[in-house]
Amino acid sequence: PFHTGYQGDLRGVDAYSRLHHWSKVEADKSIREHIQDPLAQDLLRQILLPASERLPNMTAVLRHPFFSPTSTEAERYLEKHEEMQLLRENTVVVNKVTDVTSRMLEDSMEKYSRIAFSTDRIAFPTCFVVLPYRLQLDESQNRYCAITSPEFLSCAERLGKCLLEINKATARMSFWMRMNDKIRDPKNGDKFKSQMQEWIKRARVEPCNTIAKEIVKSLGLGSNYSLLCEEILAFDGSISKAKSYMKNPLRAARRAIGQNADSLADMYPSLNLYLIDEDTMMPSYVDEKHSPYPLRISFDKSLFKNALLPFINIAVMKALARGKFHGLAALLGFPPSFVIPDSWKASEPGLLHSTESSDSIEEFVLLQKVVRKDDLQSLWDDASVNSSYSGSKSAGSYSDIRSFSNLSLHRSPSIDLSEGDPVVASVPMIHLELLFREFDPERHFNDLRRVSRNLEESSPGLWTVNQTINDLHEAMELADIEDKLQELMLDFEKKKNTEIELNNLVVKKKEVKMHLSRQGFPFHKEMFHSKDSTDEEYEAQVPDDINAKTDPSAGELRANPKPSGELVQDDGTKIVTYRMRNSDPDLTTDEGGEKKKGKKMRKSKRKFRPWFGAC
């Protein structure tokens, strides 16, 4: 892609500039433009990168499937490449979107899944929920709803409570990790400890909410952490679990998340997977006679906890950001009449997410990824996973695909199973990919379609129904108007700032000239005496009071005008004449001190200087 000479050296400034700005996006674009072989494309994507991101050595390069095209890894990659091609063909591109739609695209489940599972190529929807009960269509609401019964209400309350506690445990881990970093700071740690002791003493007699805001502010956290901090100050350690989180936030969060995940797993007799419409964050509806959804999967605890629950947790965060407890109730298919139970409200301090910012969700996704590493290792080593997928449909050749995706990777010497390995992190994504291949081979996806700003793989997209896509197309005119308004506002602000800066410079110039004149600067010389055109053109824009302050002579002339001469009228009255700046040249003052217009003298009385005639 670079202009080179005969010996491979770069030629031209453009080649060096392109090399300087080289990135993963540039590499992918150039590779797809010049290379057709999918395996060669993938190999080059891992080589033509900055040193910190590329394959470390030739041993790793030679282990790539490109050099063994008949291997199971190569077959899997070619299948994934074909799926990505189909996804690109079926993606709906919306060039113009409103600000709200733009935020929704940036807040898509696909974006968070890339962060959580260390993968960039996702060819299927990842926003779904797995329920222990079946939903039915409510024709009056045109949505899926659960059938209310005493058994359902009990199950629904426990289901939501466990999911909320997982989210709250992640919030506590986020808070205490920040607190520990502050306490262990080698420079200001002792000072913060003393301040913390003072806050704890004050909390015994003062309102906890005020002190919580001070602590959160000192930690550099948002105000949404105030309730979580207030809970720590107001209750003993058995409720807030402050002692265990203070000692080791990661271990305490892993224990709490594991306990709630086990409680969730005990509630499932079978797995009913419903895809979620990301526009409404509710289970999408389609005629079950012509759709394989909901997917009915035989229950497996390891599969549920380590492969499916991570996706569900992210969907829960998005639902909480959209509508707090009511958003979670809609995600789980609860009817509109569902009353939020009191047990849910105890998890309110963990509700840190909002649609205005995705920072908290991104942080929680990364923290849960760290917590999940040990569990993923156990999933990787668990032989029972190789036969975990079974359902109402025949497995077909699915067991073979599952075997190569799990066992071949396990045997591969190129994979480092140390903590943080991206292949291990992507295990849930691999299982979900295989699950969709088995239960939805025709890629029906419940009639959901992917929407994105462009066809680039790095561009985020969300999955929604056709009606929403039609609405997006109809709103393109509104989006175009918003873009034009934004451009005009930028131009207006730029012009306004330019005018302010111009006036400031004119005033500054006058002040400098006044300062120099007081120091005796030779403005009388011709090289300094001429007036600039900028003064004449923009002086009128500066207010008069500023001119009075910056002109070295204007204020004195107005305060103490000096007489320029005397005139004697026919009746003997003496008239003193003054010459003032911007004043009428005929303005005079009589002996009584009153100003009046001087009478014009007869022509014979006027005395002319001899050089006037010469002129």
C-alpha atoms as one frame of an Amber mdcrd trajectory, in Angstrom:
protein
   0.000   0.000   0.000   3.047   2.301   0.160   4.962   3.872  -2.695   8.396
   2.245  -2.586  11.545   2.231  -4.662  13.384  -0.644  -6.322  14.979  -1.773
  -3.062  11.784  -1.447  -1.028  12.540   1.945   0.468   9.703   4.420   0.963
   9.379   7.154  -1.635   7.653  10.475  -1.127   6.267  12.418   1.809   2.834
  10.823   1.435   4.255   7.341   2.058   5.957   8.425   5.291   2.841  10.309
   6.408   0.656   7.253   5.825   3.089   5.049   7.724   3.081   7.505  10.636
  -0.730   7.427  10.869  -1.002   3.657  10.275  -3.635   1.937  12.408  -5.719
  -1.225  12.586  -8.510   0.431  10.609  -6.119   1.523   7.855  -4.618  -1.952
   7.715  -8.001  -3.659   7.430  -9.113  -1.290   4.680  -5.951  -1.790   2.635
  -5.951  -5.576   3.120  -9.544  -5.990   1.954  -8.778  -3.803  -1.052  -5.767
  -5.789  -2.276  -6.184  -9.352  -0.875  -8.986 -11.803  -1.693  -8.015 -14.926
   0.286  -9.842 -14.805   3.686  -7.075 -16.682   5.529  -4.411 -14.413   4.044
  -6.489 -11.399   5.063  -6.667 -12.616   8.656  -2.931 -13.337   8.775  -2.046
  -9.890   7.433  -4.468  -8.273   9.899  -2.354  -9.754  12.687   0.986  -8.756
  11.118   0.508  -5.305   9.591  -0.124  -3.664  12.949   1.845  -1.587  15.450
   4.433  -3.637  17.343   2.329  -3.847  20.506  -0.601  -5.480  18.671   0.949
  -7.751  16.036   1.912 -11.426  16.385   5.010 -11.597  18.599   7.303 -13.856
  16.545   7.606 -16.125  13.506   6.564 -19.159  15.540   3.161 -17.592  16.141
   2.938 -16.562  12.473   3.614 -20.106  11.241   0.897 -21.473  13.527  -1.737
 -19.414  11.740  -4.400 -21.438   9.824  -3.165 -19.886   6.559  -0.265 -22.383
   6.610  -2.616 -25.300   7.358  -5.731 -24.611   5.239  -7.221 -28.083   5.866
  -7.168 -27.769   9.660 -10.308 -27.400  11.740  -9.258 -23.901  12.748  -9.081
 -22.900   9.081 -12.513 -24.421   8.443 -13.969 -22.517  11.365 -12.479 -19.265
  10.177 -13.813 -19.763   6.628 -17.284 -20.401   8.043 -17.007 -17.227  10.102
 -15.855 -15.299   7.035 -18.882 -16.491   5.086 -21.175 -15.446   7.931 -19.591
 -11.991   8.011 -20.162 -11.643   4.277 -23.853 -12.493   4.735 -24.074 -10.068
   7.646 -22.555  -7.279   5.535 -25.095  -7.943   2.770 -28.032  -7.885   5.190
 -26.950  -4.841   7.215 -29.135  -1.778   6.744 -27.020   1.366   6.396 -28.499
   4.628   7.666 -26.229   7.507   6.689 -28.151  10.264   8.470 -29.370   9.706
  12.025 -30.643  11.979  14.772 -28.673  12.611  17.936 -30.821  10.153  19.886
 -30.321   7.397  17.311 -26.592   8.102  17.232 -26.392   7.569  20.994 -28.345
   4.324  20.645 -25.882   3.038  18.038 -22.949   3.950  20.255 -24.697   2.199
  23.158 -25.343  -1.011  21.241 -24.920  -4.485  22.687 -22.457  -5.243  19.906
 -20.089  -2.580  21.194 -20.096  -3.957  24.748 -19.729  -7.540  23.501 -16.547
  -6.592  21.664 -15.133  -5.206  24.900 -16.262  -8.127  27.064 -15.211 -11.002
  24.830 -12.138  -9.622  23.020 -13.514 -10.022  19.525 -14.190  -7.633  16.662
 -16.127  -9.872  14.277 -19.656 -10.607  15.497 -22.046 -12.047  12.919 -25.172
 -12.522  15.068 -27.266 -10.650  17.662 -25.864 -10.727  21.180 -28.716  -8.984
  23.011 -30.931 -11.700  24.453 -32.390 -12.977  27.711 -32.744 -16.565  28.941
 -35.852 -17.167  31.044 -36.994 -20.136  33.163 -40.592 -19.609  31.966 -42.443
 -19.176  28.668 -43.875 -15.909  27.400 -47.117 -15.457  25.516 -48.284 -12.754
  23.148 -50.394 -10.011  24.709 -52.397  -8.799  21.702 -53.563  -5.665  23.502
 -49.947  -4.613  24.109 -48.503  -6.370  21.019 -45.640  -7.727  23.095 -44.517
 -10.853  24.890 -45.657 -11.135  28.511 -45.484 -13.835  31.156 -48.636 -15.386
  32.543 -49.143 -14.066  36.063 -49.592 -16.643  38.793 -48.362 -17.004  42.388
 -45.566 -19.301  41.213 -44.537 -16.827  38.517 -44.510 -13.840  40.868 -42.250
 -15.679  43.299 -39.898 -16.767  40.506 -39.890 -13.303  38.916 -38.982 -11.598
  42.176 -36.057 -13.966  42.826 -34.875 -13.744  39.197 -34.753  -9.961  39.197
 -33.211  -9.854  42.683 -30.282 -12.070  41.669 -29.590 -10.088  38.509 -29.701
  -6.819  40.455 -27.347  -8.191  43.109 -24.803  -9.141  40.417 -24.961  -5.584
  39.115 -24.644  -4.189  42.655 -21.651  -6.403  43.444 -19.921  -4.991  40.364
 -20.744  -1.456  41.519 -19.258  -2.155  44.950 -16.124  -3.562  43.356 -15.788
  -0.414  41.234 -16.165   1.835  44.293 -13.764  -0.052  46.564 -11.103  -0.450
  43.900 -11.083   3.325  43.550 -11.043   3.684  47.338  -8.088   1.285  47.727
  -6.123   3.087  45.027  -6.653   6.332  46.910  -5.643   4.851  50.265  -2.506
   3.194  48.859  -1.370   6.309  47.033   2.273   6.765  48.160   2.001  10.560
  48.097  -1.442  11.373  49.510  -2.540   8.052  51.020  -1.921   9.005  54.670
  -3.713  12.305  54.236  -6.733  10.532  52.708  -6.815   8.005  55.582  -6.979
  10.840  58.118  -9.723  12.505  56.124 -11.621   9.209  55.925 -11.496   8.815
  59.708 -12.869  12.321  60.059 -15.744  11.519  57.670 -16.613   8.372  59.654
 -16.760  10.374  62.909 -18.981  12.994  61.308 -21.307  10.308  59.934 -22.356
   9.453  63.501 -23.911  12.878  64.059 -24.396  14.409  60.598 -26.564  13.308
  57.646 -24.836  10.560  55.697 -25.885  11.894  52.296 -23.840  15.073  52.739
 -20.715  13.170  53.779 -21.207  10.609  51.012 -21.155  13.361  48.397 -17.876
  14.681  49.819 -16.284  11.207  49.720 -17.469  10.505  46.177 -16.163  13.864
  45.009 -12.755  13.242  46.600 -12.552   9.869  44.799 -13.268  11.489  41.449
 -16.470   9.484  40.958 -19.807  10.684  39.651 -22.702  11.704  41.856 -24.432
   8.416  40.953 -22.105   6.676  43.449 -23.488   8.724  46.367 -26.198   6.193
  47.308 -23.649   3.383  47.339 -21.332   5.371  49.600 -24.244   6.407  51.808
 -25.168   2.746  52.277 -21.653   2.068  53.559 -21.879   4.922  56.080 -25.434
   4.271  57.245 -25.404   0.495  57.809 -23.092  -1.950  59.465 -20.715  -4.194
  57.572 -23.153  -7.112  57.377 -25.334  -5.147  54.952 -22.797  -3.170  52.923
 -20.084  -5.893  53.210 -17.584  -3.061  53.476 -14.988  -5.116  55.332 -14.680
  -7.860  52.714 -14.691  -5.413  49.806 -12.117  -3.204  51.502  -9.782  -6.160
  52.013 -10.025  -7.554  48.469 -12.656  -6.038  46.122 -12.079  -8.567  43.342
 -12.418 -11.614  45.570 -15.496 -10.229  47.345 -17.195  -9.401  44.039 -16.338
 -12.814  42.598 -17.885 -14.510  45.637 -21.071 -12.397  45.495 -21.483 -12.835
  41.726 -20.851 -16.578  42.003 -23.447 -17.005  44.764 -26.124 -15.165  42.817
 -25.240 -17.038  39.615 -25.718 -20.338  41.465 -29.068 -19.115  42.802 -30.130
 -18.211  39.281 -29.064 -21.583  37.902 -31.185 -23.395  40.492 -34.287 -21.629
  39.140 -34.034 -22.991  35.567 -35.690 -26.296  34.644 -34.889 -25.453  31.002
 -33.518 -22.534  29.004 -35.809 -20.354  26.868 -33.715 -17.889  24.845 -35.533
 -14.770  23.579 -33.828 -12.229  21.344 -34.220  -8.599  22.434 -35.221  -5.675
  20.236 -32.581  -3.081  21.170 -34.943  -0.219  20.332 -37.432  -1.184  23.056
 -35.202  -3.512  25.144 -38.055  -6.049  25.256 -38.314  -9.598  23.852 -39.048
  -9.395  20.137 -42.234 -11.043  18.889 -42.691 -13.121  15.771 -45.056 -15.922
  14.806 -43.599 -19.034  16.427 -44.951 -21.222  13.622 -42.416 -19.737  11.205
 -39.584 -19.099  13.625 -37.323 -21.280  15.775 -37.578 -18.750  18.607 -37.637
 -18.888  21.491 -34.735 -21.336  21.430 -35.417 -24.185  23.856 -32.194 -25.606
  25.229 -31.697 -28.370  27.739 -30.311 -26.936  30.939 -26.607 -27.156  31.669
 -25.302 -25.211  34.669 -21.810 -24.589  33.315 -23.163 -23.454  29.952 -25.645
 -21.107  31.590 -23.251 -19.538  34.111 -20.178 -19.122  31.920 -21.495 -18.783
  28.361 -24.973 -17.221  28.554 -25.103 -15.257  31.814 -22.330 -12.795  30.784
 -24.494 -11.633  27.857 -27.585 -11.448  30.073 -25.747  -9.239  32.588 -24.864
  -6.710  29.871 -28.464  -6.688  28.627 -29.613  -6.061  32.219 -27.285  -3.041
  32.454 -28.717  -1.592  29.244 -32.277  -2.146  30.500 -31.477  -0.486  33.851
 -29.967   2.476  32.027 -33.128   2.775  29.926 -35.761   2.528  32.664 -34.287
   1.446  36.033 -36.475  -1.249  37.675 -39.256  -0.914  35.087 -36.696  -1.372
  32.319 -35.560  -4.642  33.919 -39.173  -5.791  34.309 -39.833  -5.176  30.595
 -36.632  -7.044  29.652 -37.735 -10.104  31.638 -41.167 -10.093  30.005 -43.155
  -8.993  33.037 -46.609  -7.546  32.296 -47.151  -3.767  32.659 -49.220  -4.406
  35.795 -46.192  -5.920  37.565 -45.495  -4.118  40.857 -41.833  -3.585  41.684
 -41.157  -5.677  44.844 -39.438  -4.191  47.880 -36.593  -6.692  47.637 -35.549
  -5.090  44.349 -35.418  -1.615  45.869 -32.622  -2.693  48.220 -30.379  -2.879
  45.139 -31.039   0.741  44.166 -27.517   1.951  45.166 -26.128  -0.173  42.339
 -28.206   1.575  39.666 -25.388   3.710  38.269 -26.199   3.489  34.559 -27.948
   6.076  32.386 -28.587   6.667  28.704 -26.639   9.943  28.818 -23.290   8.193
  29.242 -22.054   4.670  28.596 -18.954   4.984  30.809 -20.394   3.045  33.748
 -21.539   0.138  31.550 -18.140  -0.051  29.866 -16.417  -0.117  33.266 -18.759
  -2.815  34.608 -18.230  -4.906  31.473 -14.462  -4.791  31.968 -14.728  -5.578
  35.692 -16.996  -8.571  35.072 -14.545  -9.719  32.413 -11.804  -9.786  35.054
 -14.052 -11.648  37.503 -14.977 -14.181  34.810 -11.431 -15.259  33.900 -11.141
 -18.134  36.358 -14.632 -19.360  35.493 -13.798 -19.324  31.789 -10.730 -21.425
  32.468 -12.916 -23.989  34.199 -15.346 -23.900  31.269 -12.448 -24.437  28.915
 -11.314 -27.489  30.869 -14.822 -28.862  31.475 -15.320 -31.889  29.236 -19.056
 -31.918  29.937 -19.470 -28.787  27.820 -18.669 -30.817  24.717 -22.044 -32.521
  24.991 -24.038 -29.764  26.619 -26.095 -28.564  23.658 -29.294 -30.472  23.100
 -32.833 -29.397  22.490 -36.055 -30.195  20.794 -34.257 -30.427  17.424 -31.788
 -33.020  16.271 -28.161 -32.124  16.714 -27.156 -33.053  13.181 -23.493 -32.291
  12.645 -23.401 -29.843  15.494 -21.423 -32.105  17.813 -18.565 -32.197  15.298
 -18.471 -28.401  15.031 -18.586 -28.086  18.802 -15.727 -30.530  19.180 -13.372
 -28.640  16.902 -14.260 -25.266  18.413 -13.479 -26.528  21.888 -11.005 -29.390
  21.693  -8.861 -28.218  18.780  -8.347 -24.881  20.438  -7.548 -26.667  23.683
  -4.825 -28.703  21.968  -3.418 -25.801  19.982   0.083 -24.873  21.256  -0.411
 -21.288  19.998  -2.855 -20.466  22.777  -1.571 -19.118  26.032  -4.021 -20.137
  28.738  -2.613 -17.597  31.171  -4.920 -15.023  32.722  -6.079 -12.442  30.207
  -5.619 -14.529  27.049  -8.041 -13.151  24.422  -8.957 -16.602  23.106 -10.075
 -17.699  26.569 -11.958 -14.430  26.983 -13.847 -15.149  23.751 -15.093 -18.581
  24.937 -18.674 -17.326  25.631 -18.798 -15.823  22.134 -17.635 -19.125  20.626
 -20.370 -21.028  22.468 -23.031 -18.543  21.392 -21.840 -18.771  17.785 -22.134
 -22.545  17.846 -25.526 -22.339  19.512 -26.930 -20.142  16.722 -25.457 -22.443
  14.064 -27.283 -25.369  15.628 -30.665 -23.870  16.472 -30.920 -21.186  13.775
 -28.945 -22.456  10.757 -30.966 -20.281   8.350 -30.043 -17.180  10.351 -33.660
 -16.190  10.920 -32.839 -14.182  14.071 -36.532 -13.653  14.802 -36.800 -11.191
  11.865 -34.413  -8.771  13.547 -32.079  -6.822  11.278 -28.823  -5.080  11.971
 -28.627  -1.275  11.551 -25.348   0.624  11.287 -23.886   3.905  10.034 -21.695
   2.114   7.465 -20.472  -1.340   6.439 -17.132  -1.159   8.227 -16.648  -4.018
  10.693 -15.518  -1.552  13.343 -18.759   0.428  13.083 -21.222  -0.530  15.872
 -24.680  -1.754  14.993 -27.883  -2.666  16.786 -30.520  -5.289  16.033 -34.115
  -4.177  15.733 -37.356  -4.811  13.822 -38.246  -3.595  10.315 -40.733  -1.033
  11.617 -37.985   0.751  13.529 -35.776   0.700  10.440 -38.551   2.326   8.399
 -38.908   4.992  11.080 -35.170   5.669  10.890 -35.389   6.210   7.141 -38.320
   8.597   7.574 -36.357  10.542  10.193 -33.423  11.130   7.831 -34.800  14.567
   6.895 -34.910  15.502  10.566 -31.347  14.230  10.993 -30.215  16.337   8.036
 -31.807  19.436   9.598 -30.055  18.690  12.905 -26.704  18.441  11.088 -27.240
  21.786   9.352 -28.316  23.429  12.595 -25.209  22.133  14.290 -22.990  23.505
  11.520 -24.701  26.908  11.690 -24.340  27.016  15.460 -20.633  26.277  15.139
 -20.254  29.046  12.536 -22.213  31.455  14.719 -20.096  30.705  17.776 -16.929
  31.043  15.722 -18.029  34.445  14.367 -19.032  35.601  17.837 -15.700  34.584
  19.277 -13.890  36.312  16.397 -15.697  39.597  17.063 -14.906  39.426  20.767
 -11.256  38.695  20.053 -11.112  41.556  17.521 -12.505  44.097  19.993 -10.133
  42.863  22.663  -7.162  43.300  20.343  -8.203  46.857  19.401  -8.544  47.777
  23.068  -5.247  46.086  23.859  -3.512  48.068  21.120  -4.815  51.350  22.521
  -3.678  50.399  26.006  -0.196  49.553  24.764   0.044  52.832  22.850  -1.051
  54.747  25.947   1.545  52.936  28.057   4.292  53.658  25.532   3.306  57.316
  25.216   3.593  57.747  28.974   7.121  56.379  28.776   8.019  58.931  26.090
   7.854  56.666  23.063   8.493  58.764  19.889   5.058  58.524  18.292   5.718
  61.945  16.687   8.139  60.349  14.262   6.687  59.655  10.848   7.384  55.918
  10.993   5.160  55.640  14.101   2.762  58.520  13.527   0.605  57.139  10.718
  -2.719  55.664  11.789  -3.437  52.053  10.849  -6.444  51.201   8.740  -7.532
  48.737  11.430  -7.931  51.609  13.880 -10.148  53.570  11.511 -12.216  50.548
  10.534 -12.821  48.968  13.951 -12.475  51.872  16.376 -16.187  52.575  16.041
 -16.948  49.033  17.295 -15.275  49.746  20.641 -17.602  51.491  23.180 -16.943
  55.167  23.982 -16.148  54.485  27.605 -13.357  52.134  26.491 -11.998  54.806
  24.139 -12.003  57.262  27.007 -10.045  54.815  29.147  -7.488  53.923  26.500
  -6.992  57.312  24.732  -4.199  59.124  26.637  -5.610  62.627  25.938  -9.371
  62.274  25.555 -10.195  62.168  29.252  -7.965  65.137  30.147  -9.373  67.332
  27.373 -12.941  66.662  28.484 -12.160  67.357  32.155  -9.928  70.448  31.760
 -10.389  72.095  28.357  -7.735  74.667  27.503  -8.603  78.084  25.933  -7.463
  78.537  22.368  -7.921  82.374  22.190 -10.139  85.454  22.804 -12.556  87.363
  20.604 -13.894  90.929  21.266 -17.357  91.709  19.930 -18.654  95.153  18.883
 -20.259  95.744  22.266 -16.949  95.069  24.040 -17.834  91.598  25.335 -14.907
  89.225  25.496 -15.464  85.674  24.304 -12.990  82.919  25.214 -12.774  80.124
  22.638 -11.930  76.489  23.415 -10.846  73.666  21.157 -12.061  70.245  22.413
 -11.825  66.822  20.866 -14.956  65.912  18.886 -16.468  69.327  19.753 -17.997
  72.061  17.681 -15.215  74.461  16.524 -17.594  77.442  16.908 -18.403  76.598
  20.565 -17.422  79.585  22.784 -17.813  80.797  26.373 -18.597  84.340  27.453
 -17.335  86.126  30.569 -20.220  84.697  32.607 -19.000  81.189  31.873 -21.963
  80.281  29.680 -21.270  78.444  26.431 -22.861  79.744  23.293 -22.391  79.929
  19.582 -20.007  82.674  18.590 -21.353  85.212  16.156 -19.778  85.226  12.753
 -17.514  88.251  12.356 -17.714  90.523   9.403 -15.342  89.708   6.654 -13.457
  92.955   7.136 -12.781  92.111  10.810 -11.134  88.776  10.104  -7.384  88.655
  10.111  -5.676  86.166   7.840  -2.232  84.788   8.246   0.004  85.671   5.335
   0.702  82.004   4.523  -3.008  81.318   3.960  -2.785  83.391   0.804   0.178
  81.408  -0.348  -1.880  78.231   0.030
